[in-house]
Amino acid sequence: MLAKSTGPAVVKAGGDRWFFITATYVFGHQPQADTTRFVAQAGGKVPGGRGYPFPEATDLSALLVPAQASGANVTRPPTRSLPPPPPDP
Protein backbone atom coordinates (compact mmCIF):
# COMPACT_ATOMS: atom_id res chain seq x y z
CA MET A 1 0.00 0.00 0.00
CA LEU A 2 1.49 3.30 -1.13
CA ALA A 3 0.00 5.25 1.79
CA LYS A 4 1.71 2.99 4.33
CA SER A 5 5.15 3.46 2.85
CA THR A 6 4.97 7.05 1.64
CA GLY A 7 3.11 8.78 4.49
CA PRO A 8 5.43 7.79 7.35
CA ALA A 9 8.56 8.26 5.21
CA VAL A 10 7.57 11.82 4.33
CA VAL A 11 6.74 12.58 7.99
CA LYS A 12 10.14 11.23 9.02
CA ALA A 13 11.78 13.47 6.42
CA GLY A 14 10.07 16.56 7.91
CA GLY A 15 6.78 16.69 6.02
CA ASP A 16 4.61 16.48 9.09
CA ARG A 17 1.63 18.69 8.12
CA TRP A 18 -0.41 17.48 5.14
CA PHE A 19 -3.15 19.08 3.04
CA PHE A 20 -5.09 16.90 0.60
CA ILE A 21 -6.60 17.91 -2.74
CA THR A 22 -8.89 14.98 -3.35
CA ALA A 23 -11.18 13.81 -6.11
CA THR A 24 -14.69 13.30 -4.75
CA TYR A 25 -15.07 9.63 -5.58
CA VAL A 26 -14.00 6.44 -3.84
CA PHE A 27 -10.48 6.31 -5.30
CA GLY A 28 -9.97 9.85 -4.02
CA HIS A 29 -11.47 9.39 -0.57
CA GLN A 30 -9.93 6.01 0.27
CA PRO A 31 -6.28 6.92 -0.40
CA GLN A 32 -6.79 10.13 1.60
CA ALA A 33 -8.24 8.20 4.55
CA ASP A 34 -5.45 5.61 4.42
CA THR A 35 -2.68 8.19 4.15
CA THR A 36 -4.21 10.31 6.93
CA ARG A 37 -4.17 7.30 9.24
CA PHE A 38 -0.52 6.45 8.53
CA VAL A 39 0.59 10.09 8.75
CA ALA A 40 -1.08 10.37 12.18
CA GLN A 41 0.50 7.11 13.36
CA ALA A 42 3.90 8.54 12.40
CA GLY A 43 3.25 11.71 14.41
CA GLY A 44 2.11 13.97 11.58
CA LYS A 45 -1.06 16.02 11.27
CA VAL A 46 -3.56 16.80 8.52
CA PRO A 47 -4.72 20.40 9.05
CA GLY A 48 -7.10 20.28 6.10
CA GLY A 49 -8.12 19.23 2.68
CA ARG A 50 -10.51 20.06 -0.11
CA GLY A 51 -12.36 17.96 -2.61
CA TYR A 52 -13.09 18.63 -6.23
CA PRO A 53 -15.73 17.09 -8.49
CA PHE A 54 -14.30 14.26 -10.49
CA PRO A 55 -13.99 14.17 -13.49
CA GLU A 56 -15.59 17.55 -14.22
CA ALA A 57 -12.95 19.80 -12.64
CA THR A 58 -10.14 20.96 -14.87
CA ASP A 59 -8.86 23.94 -12.89
CA LEU A 60 -7.79 23.25 -9.31
CA SER A 61 -6.07 26.61 -8.75
CA ALA A 62 -8.74 27.77 -6.27
CA LEU A 63 -7.80 24.84 -4.04
CA LEU A 64 -4.24 26.07 -3.66
CA VAL A 65 -5.27 29.09 -1.56
CA PRO A 66 -6.70 27.03 1.33
CA ALA A 67 -3.76 24.63 0.99
CA GLN A 68 -1.31 27.49 1.46
CA ALA A 69 -3.35 29.01 4.31
CA SER A 70 -3.49 25.68 6.17
CA GLY A 71 0.18 25.81 7.17
CA ALA A 72 0.79 22.40 5.65
CA ASN A 73 4.26 21.61 4.41
CA VAL A 74 3.02 18.75 2.21
CA THR A 75 0.22 19.13 -0.32
CA ARG A 76 -1.00 15.85 -1.70
CA PRO A 77 -2.24 16.42 -5.22
CA PRO A 78 -5.02 14.56 -7.00
CA THR A 79 -4.68 10.83 -7.50
CA ARG A 80 -5.26 11.20 -11.22
CA SER A 81 -3.62 13.63 -13.57
CA LEU A 82 -5.95 16.09 -15.18
CA PRO A 83 -5.81 16.49 -18.93
CA PRO A 84 -3.68 19.37 -20.15
CA PRO A 85 -5.52 22.58 -21.02
CA PRO A 86 -6.28 23.16 -24.68
CA PRO A 87 -3.66 25.13 -26.62
CA ASP A 88 -4.16 28.85 -27.10
CA PRO A 89 -5.73 29.68 -30.47
Secondary structure, 3 states (H helix, E strand, C coil): CHHHHHHHHHHHCCCCEEEEEEECCHHHHHHHHHHHHHHHHCCCEEEEEEEECCCCCCCCHHHHHHHHHCCCCEEECCCCCCCCCCCCC
